[in-house]
């Protein structure tokens, strides 16, 4: 018997996309940081290193592309972990609810056997 297709709710999909975007942007920043450190050119010609130092929102933290990338990657992983945990728990509740309903219906549909009366007929 083929497995049932599970429907993904819009809210669940939204949070997976948000987590994916954070993780993807983190990976891009990490790659830019690695490339910028290993380009063999003059520091003044290295556009990645210059962009890292100029008008970067995290300059006051003294962070480059790689640490910011790691932070974004961790934020994305944390959001994904929360979404997976919350929506898996909700799926488990739905499955348990269906199982209890099936059991209740099975008990209701069982044939009722008449029990002999303890009173004797006079």
Backbone as a chain_set.jsonl record, in Angstrom:
{"seq": "XXXXXXXXXXXXXXXXXXXXXXXXXXXXXXXXXXXXXXXXXXXXXXXXXXXXXXXXXXXXXXXXXXXXXXXXXXXXXXXXXXXXXXXXXXXXXXXXXXXXXXXXXXXXXXXXXXXXXXXXXX", "coords": {"N": [[0.839, -1.164, 0.0], [0.673, 2.164, -0.933], [2.303, 4.928, 0.626], [0.647, 7.521, 2.448], [0.216, 10.821, 1.204], [1.566, 13.558, 2.799], [0.229, 16.606, 3.84], [1.571, 19.823, 3.744], [1.348, 22.548, 5.798], [0.688, 26.049, 5.171], [1.863, 27.852, 6.948], [3.848, 26.291, 8.102], [5.47, 25.761, 5.859], [6.245, 28.378, 5.303], [7.922, 28.971, 7.533], [9.949, 27.084, 7.13], [11.013, 28.061, 4.749], [11.94, 30.578, 5.586], [13.913, 29.774, 7.424], [15.601, 28.432, 5.657], [16.414, 30.56, 4.016], [17.881, 32.134, 5.832], [19.943, 30.298, 6.421], [21.057, 29.889, 3.874], [21.941, 32.508, 3.225], [23.816, 32.761, 5.24], [25.674, 30.784, 4.474], [26.535, 31.917, 2.065], [27.805, 34.264, 2.987], [29.863, 33.082, 4.488], [31.322, 31.78, 2.467], [32.089, 34.007, 0.915], [33.761, 35.256, 2.8], [35.835, 33.364, 3.045], [36.805, 33.266, 0.408], [37.606, 35.94, 0.127], [39.729, 36.047, 1.948], [41.601, 34.43, 0.721], [42.196, 35.338, -1.824], [44.641, 36.096, -4.166], [45.898, 38.915, -4.376], [46.592, 42.437, -4.291], [45.872, 44.024, -1.171], [44.416, 46.398, -1.498], [43.164, 46.025, -3.919], [41.507, 43.916, -3.49], [38.294, 43.345, -3.551], [36.456, 42.114, -1.913], [37.52, 42.136, 0.685], [37.694, 44.89, 1.032], [35.018, 45.627, 0.917], [34.146, 44.399, 3.145], [35.177, 45.901, 5.191], [34.129, 48.407, 4.756], [31.392, 50.399, 5.501], [29.885, 48.293, 6.569], [27.293, 46.699, 8.255], [27.955, 45.417, 10.625], [30.288, 46.48, 11.599], [30.803, 47.797, 13.957], [30.82, 45.724, 15.698], [33.092, 44.467, 15.06], [33.152, 42.292, 13.301], [33.681, 40.048, 10.619], [32.907, 38.721, 7.335], [32.83, 35.909, 7.627], [32.312, 35.243, 10.481], [29.775, 36.479, 10.725], [28.39, 35.027, 8.836], [28.428, 32.487, 10.028], [26.877, 33.027, 12.281], [24.397, 33.67, 11.063], [23.877, 31.22, 9.826], [23.587, 29.571, 12.071], [21.322, 30.771, 13.201], [19.434, 30.175, 11.217], [19.468, 27.356, 11.399], [18.483, 27.054, 13.989], [15.885, 28.138, 13.767], [14.8, 26.314, 11.941], [14.956, 23.976, 13.471], [13.178, 24.587, 15.569], [10.78, 24.876, 14.098], [10.5, 22.308, 12.963], [10.239, 20.811, 15.309], [7.88, 21.877, 16.514], [5.88, 21.491, 14.518], [6.052, 18.762, 14.06], [5.215, 17.741, 16.477], [2.593, 18.61, 16.406], [1.646, 17.085, 14.278], [1.884, 14.532, 15.385], [-0.045, 14.722, 17.397], [-2.359, 14.926, 15.835], [-2.347, 12.413, 14.588], [-2.653, 10.713, 16.804], [-5.161, 11.554, 17.652], [-6.775, 10.692, 15.498], [-6.405, 7.933, 15.744], [-7.545, 7.419, 18.28], [-10.187, 8.11, 17.693], [-10.847, 6.151, 15.778], [-10.678, 3.869, 17.391], [-12.733, 4.41, 19.22], [-14.972, 4.42, 17.514], [-14.885, 1.768, 16.687], [-15.493, 0.431, 19.049], [-18.081, 1.362, 19.491], [-19.404, 0.234, 17.334], [-19.399, -2.465, 17.784], [-21.184, -5.544, 18.161], [-23.817, -5.744, 20.491], [-24.123, -7.906, 23.128], [-26.762, -9.61, 24.644], [-27.26, -9.854, 28.064], [-28.073, -12.442, 30.326], [-30.913, -12.13, 32.394], [-31.019, -11.606, 35.89], [-33.22, -11.829, 37.37], [-35.874, -14.007, 38.115], [-38.506, -15.423, 36.285], [-41.917, -15.333, 37.22]], "CA": [[0.0, 0.0, 0.0], [1.519, 3.366, -0.975], [2.204, 5.813, 1.788], [-0.185, 8.708, 2.251], [0.935, 12.083, 1.036], [1.316, 14.468, 3.912], [0.057, 17.985, 3.424], [2.34, 20.787, 4.523], [0.583, 23.779, 5.992], [1.349, 27.245, 4.655], [2.698, 28.429, 7.997], [5.02, 25.424, 8.224], [6.296, 26.024, 4.692], [6.816, 29.715, 5.484], [9.044, 28.922, 8.471], [11.046, 26.355, 6.489], [11.631, 28.966, 3.776], [12.691, 31.58, 6.352], [15.119, 29.103, 7.935], [16.465, 28.182, 4.508], [17.018, 31.816, 3.584], [18.936, 32.475, 6.798], [21.065, 29.371, 6.248], [21.687, 30.169, 2.585], [22.704, 33.757, 3.31], [24.978, 32.467, 6.073], [26.659, 30.082, 3.652], [27.101, 32.875, 1.103], [28.764, 35.104, 3.715], [31.039, 32.258, 4.83], [32.104, 31.579, 1.238], [32.73, 35.286, 0.597], [34.861, 35.462, 3.742], [36.946, 32.462, 2.697], [37.376, 33.729, -0.865], [38.287, 37.214, 0.368], [40.994, 35.804, 2.645], [42.547, 33.656, -0.081], [42.481, 35.929, -3.127], [46.039, 36.526, -4.241], [46.02, 40.235, -4.991], [46.883, 43.476, -3.322], [44.72, 44.292, -0.297], [43.611, 47.499, -2.024], [42.405, 45.523, -5.069], [40.615, 42.842, -3.043], [36.996, 43.993, -3.353], [35.727, 41.481, -0.813], [38.069, 42.663, 1.937], [37.335, 46.303, 1.15], [33.59, 45.739, 1.223], [33.98, 43.93, 4.516], [35.563, 46.977, 6.102], [33.43, 49.665, 4.467], [29.95, 50.51, 5.701], [29.304, 46.993, 6.902], [26.473, 46.936, 9.447], [28.52, 44.802, 11.825], [31.638, 46.998, 11.834], [30.936, 48.132, 15.376], [31.099, 44.471, 16.412], [34.379, 43.988, 14.548], [32.936, 40.984, 12.708], [33.812, 39.98, 9.171], [31.894, 37.921, 6.659], [32.725, 34.53, 8.147], [31.551, 35.142, 11.735], [28.376, 36.822, 10.472], [27.84, 33.87, 8.137], [28.199, 31.421, 11.009], [25.738, 33.444, 13.102], [23.192, 33.505, 10.254], [23.673, 29.783, 9.651], [23.062, 29.061, 13.334], [19.946, 31.264, 13.338], [18.631, 29.361, 10.307], [19.343, 26.008, 11.962], [17.62, 27.141, 15.169], [14.508, 28.318, 13.291], [14.376, 25.037, 11.361], [14.767, 23.03, 14.573], [11.924, 24.942, 16.233], [9.654, 24.575, 13.207], [10.364, 20.852, 12.905], [9.751, 20.328, 16.596], [6.49, 22.276, 16.722], [4.962, 20.893, 13.551], [6.055, 17.308, 14.259], [4.364, 17.508, 17.646], [1.216, 18.79, 15.948], [1.324, 15.912, 13.468], [1.689, 13.411, 16.303], [-1.345, 14.91, 18.035], [-3.399, 14.591, 14.862], [-2.35, 10.96, 14.403], [-3.244, 10.126, 18.009], [-6.586, 11.883, 17.636], [-7.408, 9.793, 14.537], [-6.384, 6.584, 16.312], [-8.564, 7.356, 19.332], [-11.507, 8.139, 17.046], [-11.066, 4.824, 15.196], [-10.946, 2.94, 18.494], [-14.056, 4.728, 19.756], [-15.957, 3.945, 16.55], [-14.869, 0.302, 16.705], [-16.206, 0.0, 20.263], [-19.498, 1.67, 19.301], [-19.977, -0.627, 16.3], [-19.402, -3.87, 18.202], [-22.534, -6.007, 18.495], [-24.067, -5.814, 21.931], [-24.676, -9.192, 23.529], [-27.698, -9.475, 25.749], [-26.882, -10.645, 29.229], [-29.273, -13.023, 30.941], [-31.444, -11.409, 33.525], [-30.868, -12.308, 37.169], [-34.538, -12.022, 37.943], [-36.551, -15.198, 37.618], [-39.882, -15.157, 35.91], [-42.875, -15.979, 38.117]], "C": [[0.896, 1.243, 0.0], [1.269, 4.251, 0.24], [1.344, 7.027, 1.443], [0.699, 9.926, 2.037], [0.567, 12.987, 2.196], [1.21, 15.889, 3.361], [0.861, 18.889, 4.347], [1.522, 22.067, 4.604], [1.392, 24.975, 5.508], [2.28, 27.86, 5.691], [3.983, 27.614, 8.17], [5.986, 25.676, 7.07], [6.978, 27.387, 4.8], [8.043, 29.663, 6.397], [10.218, 28.13, 7.916], [11.768, 27.247, 5.476], [12.458, 30.026, 4.489], [13.996, 30.976, 6.875], [16.115, 28.843, 6.805], [17.15, 29.44, 4.009], [18.123, 32.273, 4.54], [20.165, 31.589, 6.584], [21.802, 29.641, 4.94], [22.496, 31.459, 2.626], [23.938, 33.57, 4.197], [26.071, 31.762, 5.289], [27.322, 31.013, 2.643], [28.129, 33.768, 1.789], [30.022, 34.323, 4.091], [31.929, 32.07, 3.606], [32.797, 32.877, 0.83], [33.905, 35.554, 1.528], [36.066, 34.607, 3.413], [37.61, 32.916, 1.404], [38.16, 35.018, -0.66], [39.625, 37.024, 1.068], [42.041, 35.149, 1.747], [42.754, 34.182, -1.494], [43.907, 36.457, -3.127], [46.128, 37.817, -5.051], [46.342, 41.242, -3.891], [45.659, 43.714, -2.449], [43.841, 45.432, -0.805], [42.758, 47.061, -3.217], [41.408, 44.436, -4.687], [39.263, 43.446, -2.657], [36.21, 43.374, -2.201], [36.215, 42.027, 0.532], [37.711, 44.135, 2.13], [35.858, 46.465, 1.494], [33.299, 45.275, 2.649], [34.254, 45.058, 5.513], [34.724, 48.241, 5.924], [31.923, 49.538, 4.66], [29.247, 49.175, 5.933], [28.512, 47.169, 8.194], [27.073, 46.372, 10.737], [29.919, 45.306, 12.127], [31.851, 47.332, 13.301], [31.159, 46.885, 16.227], [32.449, 43.881, 16.037], [34.251, 42.559, 14.004], [33.092, 41.08, 11.193], [32.702, 39.121, 8.584], [31.734, 36.529, 7.279], [31.996, 34.434, 9.48], [30.066, 35.482, 11.562], [27.684, 35.669, 9.752], [27.536, 32.723, 9.085], [26.987, 31.763, 11.883], [24.427, 33.254, 12.336], [22.858, 32.031, 10.035], [23.089, 29.161, 10.917], [21.624, 29.528, 13.576], [19.01, 30.444, 12.45], [18.422, 27.954, 10.84], [18.407, 26.012, 13.175], [16.152, 27.294, 14.765], [13.983, 27.003, 12.713], [14.108, 24.01, 12.453], [13.453, 23.318, 15.31], [10.71, 24.57, 15.381], [9.437, 23.067, 13.127], [9.781, 20.303, 14.191], [8.276, 20.645, 16.796], [5.535, 21.554, 15.784], [4.966, 19.372, 13.627], [5.162, 16.947, 15.436], [2.896, 17.633, 17.253], [0.762, 17.604, 15.093], [1.089, 14.684, 14.321], [0.339, 13.511, 16.995], [-2.483, 14.541, 17.098], [-3.496, 13.083, 14.655], [-2.976, 10.262, 15.606], [-4.747, 10.372, 18.063], [-7.34, 10.963, 16.676], [-7.478, 8.37, 15.083], [-7.434, 6.438, 17.403], [-9.967, 7.341, 18.745], [-11.825, 6.779, 16.436], [-11.388, 3.804, 16.285], [-12.34, 3.168, 19.069], [-15.159, 4.229, 18.825], [-16.023, 2.424, 16.526], [-15.635, -0.22, 17.915], [-17.705, 0.239, 20.094], [-20.157, 0.721, 18.313], [-19.98, -2.102, 16.67], [-20.829, -4.3, 18.517], [-22.672, -6.169, 20.005], [-24.718, -7.15, 22.241], [-25.597, -8.98, 24.714], [-27.264, -10.385, 26.878], [-28.16, -11.207, 29.867], [-29.651, -12.257, 32.213], [-31.297, -12.229, 34.789], [-32.216, -12.539, 37.827], [-35.169, -13.275, 37.325], [-38.004, -14.859, 37.33], [-40.84, -15.929, 36.799], [-44.069, -16.467, 37.379]], "O": [[1.784, 1.361, 0.844], [0.168, 4.302, 0.789], [1.319, 7.491, 0.303], [1.781, 10.043, 2.613], [-0.608, 13.153, 2.525], [2.008, 16.306, 2.521], [0.835, 18.738, 5.568], [1.067, 22.595, 3.59], [2.62, 24.924, 5.442], [3.363, 28.337, 5.351], [5.064, 28.172, 8.359], [7.192, 25.791, 7.287], [8.144, 27.535, 4.434], [9.081, 30.241, 6.076], [11.369, 28.462, 8.198], [12.993, 27.193, 5.361], [13.562, 30.345, 4.048], [15.055, 31.595, 6.78], [17.321, 29.014, 6.978], [18.318, 29.407, 3.624], [19.174, 32.742, 4.103], [21.293, 32.079, 6.568], [23.033, 29.623, 4.903], [23.617, 31.502, 2.118], [24.987, 34.156, 3.93], [27.25, 32.093, 5.417], [28.524, 30.914, 2.393], [29.205, 34.008, 1.242], [31.128, 34.858, 4.016], [33.151, 32.189, 3.699], [33.965, 32.856, 0.442], [34.946, 36.034, 1.079], [37.202, 35.075, 3.495], [38.837, 32.949, 1.311], [39.252, 35.177, -1.207], [40.566, 37.773, 0.805], [43.24, 35.297, 1.986], [43.428, 33.531, -2.293], [44.325, 37.169, -2.214], [46.399, 37.801, -6.252], [46.355, 40.907, -2.707], [44.529, 43.617, -2.927], [42.635, 45.428, -0.563], [41.727, 47.675, -3.491], [40.55, 44.078, -5.493], [39.111, 43.992, -1.565], [35.385, 44.045, -1.582], [35.411, 42.341, 1.409], [37.454, 44.576, 3.251], [35.492, 47.342, 2.276], [32.33, 45.707, 3.273], [33.613, 45.135, 6.561], [34.624, 49.055, 6.843], [31.271, 48.683, 4.061], [28.107, 48.993, 5.508], [29.034, 47.746, 9.148], [26.721, 46.821, 11.828], [30.672, 44.639, 12.837], [32.952, 47.17, 13.828], [31.638, 46.984, 17.357], [32.892, 42.901, 16.636], [35.129, 41.723, 14.219], [32.689, 42.063, 10.571], [31.699, 38.833, 9.237], [30.614, 36.04, 7.431], [31.11, 33.588, 9.604], [29.205, 34.853, 12.177], [26.522, 35.369, 10.029], [26.504, 32.064, 8.961], [26.172, 30.894, 12.188], [23.455, 32.739, 12.889], [21.689, 31.644, 10.056], [22.195, 28.318, 10.84], [20.803, 28.772, 14.096], [17.921, 30.062, 12.878], [17.32, 27.413, 10.746], [17.629, 25.078, 13.362], [15.277, 26.657, 15.35], [12.841, 26.625, 12.974], [13.139, 23.255, 12.371], [12.706, 22.395, 15.635], [9.734, 24.016, 15.886], [8.3, 22.601, 13.216], [8.921, 19.423, 14.161], [7.504, 19.776, 17.202], [4.494, 21.059, 16.215], [3.963, 18.747, 13.284], [4.435, 15.955, 15.389], [2.056, 16.858, 17.71], [-0.388, 17.175, 15.187], [0.203, 13.881, 14.03], [-0.348, 12.504, 17.164], [-3.459, 13.917, 17.514], [-4.594, 12.536, 14.559], [-3.749, 9.318, 15.44], [-5.512, 9.498, 18.472], [-8.432, 10.499, 17.003], [-8.483, 7.681, 14.909], [-8.142, 5.432, 17.445], [-10.843, 6.636, 19.247], [-12.951, 6.298, 16.559], [-12.275, 2.968, 16.112], [-13.049, 2.208, 19.371], [-16.161, 3.681, 19.283], [-17.101, 1.852, 16.363], [-16.352, -1.215, 17.809], [-18.513, -0.592, 20.508], [-21.346, 0.43, 18.439], [-20.523, -2.916, 15.923], [-21.604, -3.521, 19.073], [-21.773, -6.658, 20.689], [-25.757, -7.484, 21.67], [-25.264, -8.268, 25.661], [-26.938, -11.552, 26.66], [-29.187, -10.531, 29.934], [-28.797, -11.81, 32.979], [-31.442, -13.45, 34.746], [-32.336, -13.356, 38.74], [-34.996, -13.544, 36.137], [-38.637, -14.095, 38.059], [-40.582, -17.094, 37.1], [-44.977, -17.037, 37.982]]}, "num_chains": 1, "name": "protein.A"}
